[in-house]
Amino acid sequence: MDADQLRALQAPLKSQYREAPDAARITLKAQGRLGEGMTCKVETGRALAEAGLHPATGGDGLSLCSGDMLLEALVACAGVTLRAVSTAIGVNLRDAQISAQGVLDFRGTLGVAKDAPVGFENIDLRFELDTDASPEEIATLLKLTERYCVVFQTLNAPPRLSVAVA
């Protein structure tokens, strides 16, 4: 897909959202059900993913770790956004590798130390680009990727969360 094709694809959507802003407000949903043992089966829209305890909390390592899934969602969103932005601004990427890593202190989630956080202490997102783009073009590409990546922005400025029992 080139920049003109991307613009043609997105133009009617952008027009619709300008004219009817509420049409742009889409509710995304996820659903899961308890599985066998310490697992939860999550419908991904394409397949069923079974998440379980990380080995550092007693898991057997056979199930997906939700922390890994969070990092994978960040990598996926950043990669798609990087491709869309590079296409839109005309930066040719021959290839790109996106990686994310985060540090967890499992004492927090296991309740071993009240001062240990539950969740990631930090997450580092890294791009390895194969491109002839100038340093200025790369800086713009990364700035816009960061700005428009939904998962990055959600982690960067967390939304209001609520929990309820139905």
N, C-alpha and C positions, 0 to 999 in steps of 0.2 A: 504494500500500500504506500502511495506517495502522499505528499502534503495536500495536493488538490483532492485526492480521493477521501482523505481523512476529513478535510473541511466540508466536502459535499455530504459525507455521511453524518457529520455532526451539525451542520447548518440548520436543518429543520428542527432538530432538538433544541438548539440554542434559541432559535426564534420562538418556539413553543414556550420555553421556560421564561423568556423575557416577557411574553404576552400573558402567560398564566403561571406566575411563580409557584403556585401550589402544585402544579403538575410535576415540578422537579423534586418534590418531597416524596421520596420513595422509602418504604419501610422494608428493610432487609431482615430476614428471619433465619434463625438456626433452631434446630430441634434435635433432641437426643433422648435416649431411653437407656435405663440401666441395663447393663449386660451381665454376663457371668462374672463372678468374682468381683474384683475391684476395677470394673470397666464401665464405660458409658459409650453407647453406639450413637454416633452423630451422622445425620444425613447431610451429605455435602452437596447434593444436587446432581452429582455425577456417580457417586458410589457411597457406600456406608463405611465410615471410618470408625475404628474402635480405639478409644483413648483409655489409657490406664495410668497407674502410678509409675512415676519415674523410678528407675532402679535405686536412686539415692533416697527414695522414700519407701522402699520395700517392693517395688514393682519387679516383674520378671524380665522386662525389656522387650517383650513380644508385642505390646500394645503401643500405640502412638502416645507421645507425651504432649499434653496440651501446651506446655511451654515451647516445645519444638514447633507445634502447629502455629503458635502466635508468631514466632520468628519466620516460619515459612510463609504465613500470610503477608508479613511485612516485605519479604523478599519478592513474593509474587506481585504485590501491588506496586512496589518500587520498580520492578522490571517492566511491567506493563506501562506504567506512567513514563518511565525513561524512554521507552520505545515511542509512545505517542508524542511526547514532547520533542524528541529528536526529529521525528517525522514532521511535526508542525513547524519547527524552526529551521529545518533544512540541515541538520547536523547528521552527516552520514556515519552510522555506527556499523562497522563490519561485524562486530561481536561485542558482547558485554557479559561480564559475570558479576552477579550481585550476591553478596553474602551478608548475613547478620549473625551476630553472636551477642549473648547476654550472660551476665553473671547472676547466679542465684545462690543464696545462702539457705540451704535446706533446713537449718536449725529453726528458721522462722515458720515455715509451713508445718514442721513437725512439732512446734510448740516447745522446743528444747531451750530456746533463749528468747525471752520477751523483747530484748533489744534488737534481735535480728529481724530484718524486714521480711514480710511475706511478699514475694514477687521479685521481679528483676531489679537489681541495684542499678544496672546500666545496660543499654543496648547499643551496640555499634553496628552501623550499616556501612558497607563498603562496596564501591563500584570499581571494577577493573575494565577499562574501556579500550577497545581496539578501534581507533579513529585517527584521522588526520586533522581533527578540529583543533583550533587554536586554544590556548589556555583560557582566553576570555569566553570563547564559545562553550568550553567545557564547564566553566564556572556558571554560565547562564543555564546550561542544561541541568546541572545539579541543583541550582537554586529553584528552577521551575519544577523539577521532579519532586523535590522536597515540598514545595508549596502545594502541589496538586495530588500528591499521594495520600489517599484517604486513610490508610492504615498508619502511615507515619504521622499525619496530623492528629489522628485520634489518640495515638500514644503520646504525642508531644503536648497536647492540650486535652486531657481526658474529659469525656463527657460526663454529665450527671448520670449516675447509676442508681438503679432501684432494684429491690428484691421483693418478691411477693409470693405467696402461696395461693394457688388457684383452687 
